Amino acid sequence: MFELLRKFFLLLVLFVVVMGSYLTARNSTDWREPLWVQMYPINADNRQATARYIDSLSVKNFASIEDFMRREADRYGVEIQRPVKIIYGNQLNEIPPVLPDNPGVLNIMLWSLKLRWWAGSVTSDQPGPQPDIRMFLVYHDPEASPVLKHSMGLEKGMIGVINVFASPTQAQTNNFIIAHEMLHTLGATDKYAPGSNLPVFPQGFAEPDKQPLYPQTRAELMGGRIPLSQAEATIPSSLKQAVIGPATAKEIRWIN
């Protein structure tokens, strides 16, 4: 009986949180005002190289995300001069809660609640206005971590946890991944196959009508990669090689 009551209480709390998050997200994508997106850097490995890289960062390092959103919004006729405004927050000293391996539904719900509670607690003393979207940039020294875990963007709570490389040569690729996860917080879905990570045709292609179809020259943001052939795709080097396709534009309410 106690276990049933515990699960019922958790589900009730989750329902309240989900409804609040849904209404917040719905209001955020009316595109009447810029969305304030705050970046919070985190040193994941406590290495000096990572610390030096974070110390070198400023809001200017994320300008290509603002430029990309402005360019794509204009392409869809969205009447807003600045869809997103990037803010650079203070460095955090805590790592976000980690999603368990092979989690069940209840564990995922618990993790989501923990993440939202954690996000509120570690950003409560940050200066400035409350952002619409909080993006936690978990930096890793590529010398120690050449392969990173998957990043996450949650619509519920409008929170992103992004694993990125602490390297100037990876900065623009990092921004592509950040923009991808940022759109998840606005309701955009992945448009690539989970097993292969290959973009799904046609939604995940920047140029689905191109003849011949391969190789593509740009990536659809939520497709995640530039398709080079039926079995090969590559991550763009910057957001200059990316577009927002019609399916994604509909999900974030740029078109009906």
Beta strands, then each sheet from edge to edge (+ up, - down):
strand 1: 35-43
strand 2: 84-88
strand 3: 133-140
strand 4: 152-154
strand 5: 159-165
strand 6: 219-220
strand 7: 226-229
strand 8: 232-234
strand 9: 242-243
sheet 1: 2+ 1+ 3+ 5+ 4-
sheet 2: 6+ 9+
sheet 3: 7+ 8-
end
